[in-house]
Amino acid sequence: MNDALPPGLAPLDSIEQVDQGLSAAGYIANRQISTAIYMAHHLQKPILVEGPAGVGKTELAKSVASWMKLPLIRMQCYEGLDESKALYEWKYGKQLLYTQILKDKIGSVIGDSDNLSTSLTKLHAFGDIFFSKQFLEPRPLLRALEEPAGAVLLIDEIDKSDQEFEAFLLEILSDFQVTIPEIGTVGAIVPPIVLLTSNSTRDLGDALKRRCLHLHIGFPDEKLEARIIASRVPGIDERLLRQLVSFVQQLRALDLKKVPSVSETIDWAKVLVLLHTSVLSVDLVRDTLNVLLKFEADIEAAGKQIAGLTHKARADAGVPA
Amino acid sequence: MSATTASASEPLRRFLQVARGAGLRVSAAEGIDAARAVQLIGFADRTILKDSLGLILAKTPEEKAAYDEAFELYFKRDDLGAADEAEAPAGGANNQVVAGEGQGDGQGQGLGRLLEQDDRAALATEMEKAARESCIENIRFFTQKNLYARRILDKMGLRQVERDMEALRQSGTPEGLGRAQFLEGRLDQLRDSVRDFVERNLILFARGETEKFREELLKSARLSNLERRDLDRMRVLVRQMAKKLAARFAKTRRRRLRGQLDIRRTMRRNMGWGGIPFITVWKQKRIEKPRVMVLCDVSGSVAPMSQFLLMFLYALNEALSDIRAFAFAGSLIEVSDILESQPVEQAITKIMETIGFGSSNFGNSFADFEEGWMKDVTNKTTIIILGDARGNRTDPRTDIVARMSERSKRIIWLNPEYKSAWGTGDSDMYRYAPFCNMVTVCNTLRHLERAIADILEDAA
């Protein structure tokens, strides 16, 4: 059956393959994530990815695209986003320019017709040229449908858009088609893999949720996080890796305004590698804590406990005191 | 494509029911998706099954937790059943055939023998089977426990065993009596385990249902009849409802009127191009959040209602641009400050202490309002009056309400009394009604939600 699929989609036979494919693209997924991608492909349903900021929601879409060698089409949502920016727009300027240019030619089109009705008939013969595909500016959603080999469509931060826009997405999400009044219904050539991400700043509608698979990505556990860092920061010392992961995991247990997420751990790991660190020390952690924590109050709160946390992290990694 | 039309297999169907029982809202469409997923991956690998169904069925963190629990409960049970069933046919195949044909008799003998042999595994299988036949998944309330236990026992052939025991006792031989006694003991054990089994199923199938049922009940219960212990739950419900409404109406919205060109602004925008309209500007309609003044009767009979109205409105504050609250009984005071500085529950107690529980005098209170605050009423203000319109035969001062009606955008009167009581005794409802844009009965949470949704809707 794989022969029927475009080449990019071939390696989706089992959940393990998804796992391997994603990790080849540099994304270490847990089983839920791979299962979600697998199901999304086979059931042809979009995935709604929720979770705290920085756990790799957007990254997942990028990795799926690079693994499957499909174009990634990204649409960032914001308040006031409407269909002219998401779906299509008429190239109004172009239409206007063309009419201006053609104004002089109107005589040759109408020719020698002497009354209004015949000249109108002649004009009609040209059809709706000004409302054809040439004058259509496809926006992300339409582009995703028109990709000949399929695409990965990332609708980022859907919770930032208005409720009306959410309702507008329903047609695309359930049938992979959109309706353009002047042209008709445009269906997907190959149904794209759709990922929607949300930080839950507002509750999404039930209708939208019902059409999606719902994937919640939380903070990874120690083992997974270590694998993620190892893949993202190649060449990191094994021992340092264990220390910093243990430290971050402990940090997450504290009562902070914004706990560090995976992207911050990666940044921190890069910083530590740059500094040629092999063993965490209290001073070093204090100096680089602003990479992990983004609020003054958090840095202050965690600052008091650095010594204890560092000690524990070193013990976890088996570093002699 | 067979994948889409495939009916949910039996275990899946029952699991969906369990999931609904646990409070997940599983629609038919999701059921179909679940069936397709199961077809894709099969039942073999439980962890993958759990992940896949979880993706489809659970849509919030709370639902995820409920789902995990339901899944464990259900499939753990199912595993036992399946294992038993797999073993049973080897020894019990004949037995089951006989049971199928001979109805009670055959089953009765089967049960008697199983009891005597103390074959736990086979008994458990029988119990599962009987439970399935008596549709245990429809159990909803704890009061049905005995009913279902009885049904299951009957299906397992209890009658016959009892008859056999009676016969054994009648026989009078010591051996017979001994056997009867033995059976009696085993039967008691069986009864216990059946009751246990039913209880577990009740938890499995009905937990969410019972909660939902209670909530439904509370939503349509008269607020004045509520018991104290329900108040906490009511507060949660009020907040939920308010949140829902607020999400719907929270933004000051501009609605673009399609196809109506705003010529003035288009010209302005395109001046740079010599007036050739490259960029079009369309007319917009601005939708404003309502300003609300709410006058609450806090005299004895209406007080509980007022409490909930205030709670509701203050939970809604993101959908309202400005809200001012007044409380009255014999006279009227503004309570916005109290409500803003304290959590609603405490504020309400304080208000009640200050002014509540007197006998109401509507005329007097309206006069107070006119004197102190009428000047703040604008043509954008919605005035909500909550009261039973029973002024104890004092002057209703409808003239003031008439003036309020002229100045304000509209007046909405919420009356906790049923319509049949309006205008009876000292009720002045029909005297006020002509000056109100809307008069409506409002004595349950449902009514309240509807009335407030109307207010917000109208503003849109």
Chai-1 contact restraints between the chains, C-beta under 6 A:
chainA,res_idxA,chainB,res_idxB,connection_type,confidence,min_distance_angstrom,max_distance_angstrom,comment,restraint_id
A,Q32,B,D51,contact,1.0,0.0,6.0,A-B,restraint_1
A,T35,B,D51,contact,1.0,0.0,6.0,A-B,restraint_2
A,T35,B,S52,contact,1.0,0.0,6.0,A-B,restraint_3
A,A36,B,L55,contact,1.0,0.0,6.0,A-B,restraint_4
A,M39,B,S52,contact,1.0,0.0,6.0,A-B,restraint_5
A,M39,B,L55,contact,1.0,0.0,6.0,A-B,restraint_6
A,H42,B,L40,contact,1.0,0.0,6.0,A-B,restraint_7
A,L43,B,R36,contact,1.0,0.0,6.0,A-B,restraint_8
A,G93,B,F278,contact,1.0,0.0,6.0,A-B,restraint_9
A,K209,B,K59,contact,1.0,0.0,6.0,A-B,restraint_10
A,L213,B,L55,contact,1.0,0.0,6.0,A-B,restraint_11
A,H214,B,L55,contact,1.0,0.0,6.0,A-B,restraint_12
A,H214,B,K59,contact,1.0,0.0,6.0,A-B,restraint_13
